[in-house]
Amino acid sequence: YCYTRESGLFAVADGMGGHPEGEVASQLALQTLAAMFQRDAKPQLSDPARFLHDAVMTGHYQLLRYATEKALLDTPRTTIVACVLQGSAAYWAHCGDSRLYLVRDGKLVARTRDHSYSELQDALSHVVPVHERLARNRNVLFTCLGSPGRPVIDTVGPVHLQVGDRLLLCSDGLWGTVSDATITEQVAKMPIAEAVPDLVEKALRAGGSKCDNVTAIALEWEAAEDDDRRISTRALGEEVFASTIQASVGHESPSEDLDEAEIERS
């Protein structure tokens, strides 16, 4: 996550297996988001929804450029889900199957729809017959960052938040072994500082020795004033920027704009 006095960015990226350097893909995507957030949040983003779309797309082009510079036969790939909180609203964007959950008053009121054939099948099942081949590839993603084609990026917002709303962003290692109902119940009933580690433990136990990576970040909107764990940004100066995302190492800053010719070469 990253934040300024008046805006916060939260993101999870999950490097994809079957392609080279998945850990580089996820890190580079997050670095790109963080660099662009630091550049544009002064201390607010002028258009959070547009920022999310452009930053995720820039992350995609950075992966293509990285693969070209390293002469890789295949491009590192990653999923991503990112959320901006600003004013009294949330905005989010995702590509792939990393998810965002919004829980309010004990109920799941919003969840991202995975860019997978499984979700596509569910969406189309009442409209057109689903081909058998599609059914056999239920868990295959049809888009991600670093893919040869232009990625599909879904954006939502503004969604106005209420006191007590809780947001969870996670990789498929969590929701793949823990049901939406369980995720919703724990996020709703437990303090998030306890709910998230407990959910991660549940997922790791259920996944066993071959468990996928389990990554999650959660937050509560307008926590109680007497909660010592909260982070207040009221005293921050307008130019102050904080982030848990590691800075770029060994290549040019991801915040540098890519011109059309460079995108075309990638």
N, C-alpha and C positions, 0 to 999 in steps of 0.2 A: 504494500500500500504506500501511497504518497499523500501528503496534504500540505496545504497552505492555510492561511488564517480563515479563508472562506470557502474552500473547496477541498474535497477528498476524492482520491482515486483508489479503487480496490480491484485487484486482478489476480486471476489464476491462469497459468498456462501449463499445458501438459504435453510434453514432447512425445511424438508418435513412434512406436516401435515399427520395425520393418524398413526404416529409412535411417540414413546416417545421422549421428550427432543430435539425437533428440533433445539432450540436455542443453545443447547450444541453441537449438531452435527456440525452446521455451524461454531461456534466459535472454536471448536477443530480442524476442517479441516484447518481453517485459521491460527491457532496457529502452526500447523504442518508445513505449507508452510513457515511461517515467521521464525520459528526456523531453518529449513533446509536452507533457504536463508541466514540467518545470519552466519550459519556454513560454507556454500560453496562459498559465494560471497566474494572473498578476493583480490581485490574488484570486480572481474568479476567471472562469472560462466564459468567453462571450457566447458560445453555442455548444453546450456539453454534448448533445447528441451528434452534432457534426464532428466535434473533436474526437469522439470515440470511433466513429466510422473511419475518419481519416487516419487516426493513429494506428488502428488495427491494420488498415490497408498498407500503411507505410511499413509496419512490421513485416508484412508479407513480402514487400519489395526488398526489404533488407535481407531476408532469407535468400531470395533469388540472387541478390548481389553477392552475398557471402559464398554461396555455392559456386558462382562464377569465379570469384577471386581465388577460391581454394581448388578450383578445377575438379569439383566433385562430380561423379557420374550421376548422382541423385541429389535432390535438395533436402536438407533437414526440414522437418515438418512439425507443426504443433497445433493443438487446439488452443482457444483462448476465450475467457469470459471476463469482462471488465465492467465496472460500475462507477459512476461519478455521483457523489452526493453534493448538492449545492443548493443554497437557499433552503427551501423545505421540500425539495423534490429529489428523486432518484432517476438516473438515466443508465441504461445498460446496453451492452452489445456483446454478441458472441459469434464464434465461428467454430464449428465442430461439436463435440459432446461434453465439454466442460459446462457445468450448469450454474444458474442462479436460482435461488428459492427466496420468495418473499412471504413471510409468515406474519399474520395479523390476527390478534384475538384468538389464538389457538388454531387458526385455519390457514391452509396454504392458499394464498390468493393469487400468486403468479409463479410461473416456472418457465424457464427457457425451453424451447423445443429443440431437441438434438438434431443436428444435420446428419442423420443416419438413415439408412434404408428402413430400419425398424420404425422410427418415428414417421417416416414418409409413408410406410405401409399403413400405420394406424390412421394417418390423416386421410389417405385415399381409399381406405377399405369400404367406406360407405358411398363412395362415388363411382369408382371403376374397379373391375376385378384386378387383383394384383397378380402379376405374372409369377410363375413358380420360381423362376430364377431370382426374382427380387426377394422372395421369401427365404431363399437359401442364403442370402447375403444380408440378413437383418441387421447385424451389428457393424457393417462396413460403413464408414463415413463417405459422404459424397462431396465434402469440401473441407478444407483446412488451410492454414497458412503455410506457404511454401509449395503448394500444389502447382502443376503446370498451368491450370486454368485460373481465371480470376475467381477469388474466393467469394463465397456467399457470406455476407455479414448482416445479421439481423440486429436492428436497433429498436429500443423501446424508451419512451419517456417524452415529456416529464410525467412521472408517477408521484403524486403528492403523498408524502409520508405522514403517518400519525404517530403520536407518542407511543412507544412500546413496539413499533414495527421492528422486525428482525430480518436481516438479509444474510444469506449463506451462499458463498461461492465455493465450488468444489470440483475436483477432477472426477472422472468416471470410476476411479477406484473406490470412491465412497458410495455413490448411488448405485453402482453395479452390484453391490452385495448388501446394501441396506435400503429398505423400501422407502418410498416417498412418505408413507404414513409414519414410519419410525422417525425419519428425519424431521418431519413436521412436529411430531409430538415432543421430541426432545428439545428442539430449538424453541418451542413454545413454552414448555413447562420448566426447563432448567435454566439457570444463569448461563449465558453463552460461554463464559470462561470454563464452565464444566461440561456443557453440552457438546462442544466441538471435540475436545479430546476424547470424550466417551464415545462419540460417533466414530471417530477414527479408529479407536480400539475395537469397536464392534466390526468395522469393515475389515480390519486386519485379521481378526480371528475368523471371520466368515470366509475370507479369501484364502486362508491357509498359506502354505509354503509358496504357492505360485501367485500370491496376491499382487495385483497391480498397485502402482504407487497411489497413496491416499493423501491428498492435499486439500485443505479447506481453510477458509477465512470467513469470519462472521462478525457482525456488528449489530448493535441495537441503536435505534434512533432516539435521541434525547433520553439518555439514561438518567437515573435518579441523581439529584445533586449531591447526595451523601455517599455516592459510590466512589471510593478511593481509587479504583482502577481506571477511571475515565481519563481521557486526554482532552484537555481544554486548549483550544487554539485562540482564545480571545486575546491573550497577551502577546501573540506573535506579531512581528512587524509585517508590513505588506510584502517585503522581499524575501521573507523566510520560507524555505522549502525543506521538508523532511521526507525521507524515503527509506524503506527497508530493502529496496531493489538495488543490487550492486551496480556500480557505474560501469560503463563500457571499458573493456580491456582489449588491447591489441588490434582495434580497428577504429575507423572514424566515428565520430559521434552520430548516433542514430537520428538525432534531431535535425541533421542537415537534410534539406529538401533534395529529393531526387528529381532531376529534370526528366522531361519526356523521353529524350534520347537514351538516357541511362536506363529508364524503365523498359524501353523497347529492347535494348541490348540484353537486359536480364531475361 
